[in-house]
Amino acid sequence: MNPDPRSRAWVEVDTKGIENNSRVLKNFIGKDCLLMAVVKADGYGHGAETVAKAALMGGADSLGVATLEEGIQLRNAGLKCQILILGNLINAEELYSSFCWNLIPTISGIREAIICNNIAENKNKRFAIHLKVDTGMTRLGCDCNKVEELITKIDCLENISLEGIYSHLAIADQELQNSTQKSFTQIQLNRFEKVLKDLGKRNKLLCTHLANSAGTLSDSRLHFDMVRVGLSLYGYFPVNDIESDLNLTPALKVKARVTLIRDVEKGIGVGYGHMFKTKRNSKLAVVAIGYADGVSRALSGKISASIDGVLVPQVGAIAMDQMVFDITDKPDIKTGQVLTLLGTDGEVCISPQNWCDLSGSIPWEVLCSFRNRLPRVVT
């Protein structure tokens, strides 16, 4: 017999919530703009296949992944839509696999374009690719000043179909909180628009895209032909200040069961290093979830969980597999009851941002931290 996925600790994923978010975002950007659902890193910890299917049901036009393996996983799940690999594939074997699985690679230079052309030529077919341009991220992408020259060379490759050109915003989410007179996002926009202008009529044949979640929600000038939405697809705003009338639904909950109740006296050390000592006679609940599951040790003694809509504080060091909560003020809790560590429980809502504020992390990292040891339960 297989164990109940809810026997210890688990992640609940609200597929209707993701479908709703996809629909809301699609309506927000309008009918003339395409929506790419970014489902890399196992769908930001929600489960890539689950998220992809829900996002497409909600109106997403295509999917974005980071690696070849992520793209193949979605093809094996039966998904037929366009899938763009946002990371660089650098060797012929990877690019050949991308071609065979009908995945669109991102290229940053002529070397990979030539490899793609040779692969397609041997099959007497054409290989669809997108070109990335570095407008200020200083990571992947062709130098802004060399795009026209590179595309001229690519156009000479008969088995290449250059279908898109894009760039990536570096600090759009930060600038929503700290606006400057001439923001760096504006500089990136200007650079990208100049690239497109210099391409002239050639630009009309390309799918252009620049905006992430922050860019999508903050400025329609960043939309172009398509937007690539990650965090907002999962129901979160890149920063609190951007919250608007959009009805986004947080799609993830992290839950765990109480495995033991302990009554201890005042002055007793709890957990590794005795980081916490009871200040009174206390009732403690042991919960079988820890940093091996994705709950950062940096949150030790800082977070609370909700049980029946009542917050109880976590105490002591978060260990690899266990953590402890002080339930002295809610002594009716029993072994086997469920605590909500992240998500909504009654009137209580614990968001990834709450954890970020306590640990110095970011919501993207929190969501991607939950390990496969935690079963995903689709609701």
Secondary structure, DSSP 4 states (H G I P E B T S, - for coil): -PPPTTSSEEEEE-HHHHHHHHHHHHHHH-TTSEEEEE-HHHHHTT-HHHHHHHHHHTT--EEEESSHHHHHHHHHTT--SEEEEEEEP-SHHHHHHHHHTT-EEEE-SHHHHHHHHHHHHHHTS-EEEEEEEESS--SSSEEGGGHHHHHHHHTT-TTEEEEEEE---SSHHHHHHS--TT-HHHHHHHHHHHHHHHHGGGGGGSEEE---HHHHHH-GGG-TTEEEESGGGGT--SSGGG--S------EEEEEEEEEEEEE-TT-EESGGG-EE-SSSEEEEEES--GGGT--GGGTTT-EEEETTEEEEEES---SS-EEEE-TT-TT--TT-EEEEEEEETTEEE-HHHHHHHHT--HHHHHHT--TTSPEEE-
